[in-house]
Amino acid sequence: MITLSGLPAVPCSGAEGNMQKHTYLLTVRNAHGTQKKTIVVTVTVHEIRQVN
């Protein structure tokens, strides 16, 4: 099992509560060659207001 953390935040556009999909291509290169895996992440848009 692989756990991913520290992925960069991807800005979402849309209204509060909208669902967005982001697609990531993961690539591993090692002694056995190159393997690729595509994952799709579904997120809910939330507005974060700027704090002065």
PyMOL CGO cylinders between C-alpha atoms (Angstrom):
from pymol import cmd
from pymol.cgo import CYLINDER

trace = [
    CYLINDER, 0.00, 0.00, 0.00, 1.25, 3.49, -0.86, 0.3, 1, 1, 1, 1, 1, 1,
    CYLINDER, 1.25, 3.49, -0.86, 0.12, 6.52, 1.09, 0.3, 1, 1, 1, 1, 1, 1,
    CYLINDER, 0.12, 6.52, 1.09, 0.47, 9.88, -0.63, 0.3, 1, 1, 1, 1, 1, 1,
    CYLINDER, 0.47, 9.88, -0.63, 0.97, 13.01, 1.38, 0.3, 1, 1, 1, 1, 1, 1,
    CYLINDER, 0.97, 13.01, 1.38, 2.36, 16.41, 0.64, 0.3, 1, 1, 1, 1, 1, 1,
    CYLINDER, 2.36, 16.41, 0.64, 0.78, 16.75, -2.78, 0.3, 1, 1, 1, 1, 1, 1,
    CYLINDER, 0.78, 16.75, -2.78, 0.60, 20.41, -3.76, 0.3, 1, 1, 1, 1, 1, 1,
    CYLINDER, 0.60, 20.41, -3.76, -2.71, 22.16, -3.28, 0.3, 1, 1, 1, 1, 1, 1,
    CYLINDER, -2.71, 22.16, -3.28, -4.56, 22.56, -6.55, 0.3, 1, 1, 1, 1, 1, 1,
    CYLINDER, -4.56, 22.56, -6.55, -6.78, 25.62, -6.74, 0.3, 1, 1, 1, 1, 1, 1,
    CYLINDER, -6.78, 25.62, -6.74, -10.40, 24.80, -7.47, 0.3, 1, 1, 1, 1, 1, 1,
    CYLINDER, -10.40, 24.80, -7.47, -12.75, 27.12, -9.20, 0.3, 1, 1, 1, 1, 1, 1,
    CYLINDER, -12.75, 27.12, -9.20, -16.48, 27.07, -8.77, 0.3, 1, 1, 1, 1, 1, 1,
    CYLINDER, -16.48, 27.07, -8.77, -19.12, 27.84, -6.22, 0.3, 1, 1, 1, 1, 1, 1,
    CYLINDER, -19.12, 27.84, -6.22, -19.03, 26.71, -2.60, 0.3, 1, 1, 1, 1, 1, 1,
    CYLINDER, -19.03, 26.71, -2.60, -19.98, 23.04, -2.40, 0.3, 1, 1, 1, 1, 1, 1,
    CYLINDER, -19.98, 23.04, -2.40, -19.30, 22.22, -6.07, 0.3, 1, 1, 1, 1, 1, 1,
    CYLINDER, -19.30, 22.22, -6.07, -17.51, 18.94, -6.77, 0.3, 1, 1, 1, 1, 1, 1,
    CYLINDER, -17.51, 18.94, -6.77, -14.26, 19.05, -8.76, 0.3, 1, 1, 1, 1, 1, 1,
    CYLINDER, -14.26, 19.05, -8.76, -12.14, 16.21, -10.13, 0.3, 1, 1, 1, 1, 1, 1,
    CYLINDER, -12.14, 16.21, -10.13, -8.34, 16.34, -10.34, 0.3, 1, 1, 1, 1, 1, 1,
    CYLINDER, -8.34, 16.34, -10.34, -6.31, 13.75, -12.24, 0.3, 1, 1, 1, 1, 1, 1,
    CYLINDER, -6.31, 13.75, -12.24, -2.75, 12.84, -11.25, 0.3, 1, 1, 1, 1, 1, 1,
    CYLINDER, -2.75, 12.84, -11.25, -0.29, 10.68, -13.17, 0.3, 1, 1, 1, 1, 1, 1,
    CYLINDER, -0.29, 10.68, -13.17, 2.07, 8.86, -10.79, 0.3, 1, 1, 1, 1, 1, 1,
    CYLINDER, 2.07, 8.86, -10.79, 5.31, 7.54, -12.26, 0.3, 1, 1, 1, 1, 1, 1,
    CYLINDER, 5.31, 7.54, -12.26, 7.82, 5.21, -10.58, 0.3, 1, 1, 1, 1, 1, 1,
    CYLINDER, 7.82, 5.21, -10.58, 11.18, 4.43, -12.13, 0.3, 1, 1, 1, 1, 1, 1,
    CYLINDER, 11.18, 4.43, -12.13, 13.39, 1.74, -10.60, 0.3, 1, 1, 1, 1, 1, 1,
    CYLINDER, 13.39, 1.74, -10.60, 15.48, -1.30, -11.49, 0.3, 1, 1, 1, 1, 1, 1,
    CYLINDER, 15.48, -1.30, -11.49, 12.34, -3.02, -12.81, 0.3, 1, 1, 1, 1, 1, 1,
    CYLINDER, 12.34, -3.02, -12.81, 11.57, -0.24, -15.29, 0.3, 1, 1, 1, 1, 1, 1,
    CYLINDER, 11.57, -0.24, -15.29, 8.90, 2.43, -15.32, 0.3, 1, 1, 1, 1, 1, 1,
    CYLINDER, 8.90, 2.43, -15.32, 5.38, 2.01, -14.02, 0.3, 1, 1, 1, 1, 1, 1,
    CYLINDER, 5.38, 2.01, -14.02, 2.59, 4.56, -14.32, 0.3, 1, 1, 1, 1, 1, 1,
    CYLINDER, 2.59, 4.56, -14.32, -0.72, 4.86, -12.54, 0.3, 1, 1, 1, 1, 1, 1,
    CYLINDER, -0.72, 4.86, -12.54, -3.42, 7.48, -12.98, 0.3, 1, 1, 1, 1, 1, 1,
    CYLINDER, -3.42, 7.48, -12.98, -5.56, 8.43, -10.01, 0.3, 1, 1, 1, 1, 1, 1,
    CYLINDER, -5.56, 8.43, -10.01, -8.61, 10.68, -9.96, 0.3, 1, 1, 1, 1, 1, 1,
    CYLINDER, -8.61, 10.68, -9.96, -9.38, 12.65, -6.81, 0.3, 1, 1, 1, 1, 1, 1,
    CYLINDER, -9.38, 12.65, -6.81, -12.82, 14.17, -6.23, 0.3, 1, 1, 1, 1, 1, 1,
    CYLINDER, -12.82, 14.17, -6.23, -12.92, 17.21, -3.95, 0.3, 1, 1, 1, 1, 1, 1,
    CYLINDER, -12.92, 17.21, -3.95, -15.54, 19.63, -2.67, 0.3, 1, 1, 1, 1, 1, 1,
    CYLINDER, -15.54, 19.63, -2.67, -14.90, 23.35, -3.24, 0.3, 1, 1, 1, 1, 1, 1,
    CYLINDER, -14.90, 23.35, -3.24, -14.77, 25.43, -0.05, 0.3, 1, 1, 1, 1, 1, 1,
    CYLINDER, -14.77, 25.43, -0.05, -14.17, 29.15, 0.03, 0.3, 1, 1, 1, 1, 1, 1,
    CYLINDER, -14.17, 29.15, 0.03, -11.35, 30.24, 2.32, 0.3, 1, 1, 1, 1, 1, 1,
    CYLINDER, -11.35, 30.24, 2.32, -11.55, 33.94, 2.98, 0.3, 1, 1, 1, 1, 1, 1,
    CYLINDER, -11.55, 33.94, 2.98, -8.39, 36.00, 3.16, 0.3, 1, 1, 1, 1, 1, 1,
    CYLINDER, -8.39, 36.00, 3.16, -7.40, 37.09, 6.67, 0.3, 1, 1, 1, 1, 1, 1,
    CYLINDER, -7.40, 37.09, 6.67, -5.72, 40.47, 6.98, 0.3, 1, 1, 1, 1, 1, 1,
]
cmd.load_cgo(trace, "trace")
